[in-house]
């Protein structure tokens, strides 16, 4: 995976943390269908995004190990891309993150980016995602594809990516017809209700 000058950073989270996050997801009795769009404009349209997900406050004690490991990946990103932090207003992790589950054939089909100008996401700076399980399907199936970078990221258990929330990093999921995929995602944003990391 060539990430040179892509502004996409990567690191790895321990497999046991990934396992605990899958267990956390499965412990929720109510899971929501994945929605497209932000705030009041969000809609459920399975032809665009087909999955189930749960939103979890990052103050949840069961997320502590993950947030700690994510901070280590973020620190590496900041060292490589120093102007992600320099001459910037302070930015912090958003108060909720989500764990997503995709059954075989499901996916986030729509090309999208994380900062659309909608009030609910206008302050987003960076996005992050961690693949929580291995995908046996060949190539980058089950991974993430970035439009402008012409980059397909192969999913690996624990692989964590961090990238700008802007349109420059338009992306979508790559469907696997063979495997279940678990993913945890969230954002770092300016101001609003965030917690420091």
Steps between C-alpha positions, in 0.01 A plus 500: 500500500675819378397794717776746401358854471145366527443665840367163611678370807495147633580302809387186676281431803553177698277211387363443851369859503329433167341185642366692800345762269322232297367353825390848609311547173329162529400576860263776384146369468398786270703587194414769244503466122781709352390845385639727228525875553532710812269621774136550404584427136618144568305223328506123494550384142642149475599549136748764626599360839401157620610404852410522869681715756505623857614840629698488823617792717879499529463538875380137503758310707508210253647739239792613717759260354394582147515878554847461655624295203336740252685789665831325426405471130393865503833609651684333211270679255573836664875439478479427128250775414605776739265759351203287595562655842723806441322833453169324560232559756497219753318185394389200697323170458123524459293375791343207311653237277328216321558132450364368173423149376470402135367158403625338177380709205432807714706818472527876499459528122478880473808710429502738797715718724470597866462879488208616287430843648197377691492653849547160665831434324634844403774487766641160404875499440610136474320168474618164632404140440623169642431163338404264781534166321687336215330453166577175318367627168775581250661837431355806668148352532346628821740794505478868417558667165612864467383670181766765431791305644413198280564294811334183627580412860491130580329429832711343772400444859614802700599712200410859584494781247479875563427745220365852434123540520495714183373420149862434401459166678179382341469128567268199511496144627600205285243223533594146595250232406670243723568655838346695786683830556522695826628858506525775760497860376493856627638851463730760649336842487551862596325631812142373555451232766818295489734329741877552492724210398 
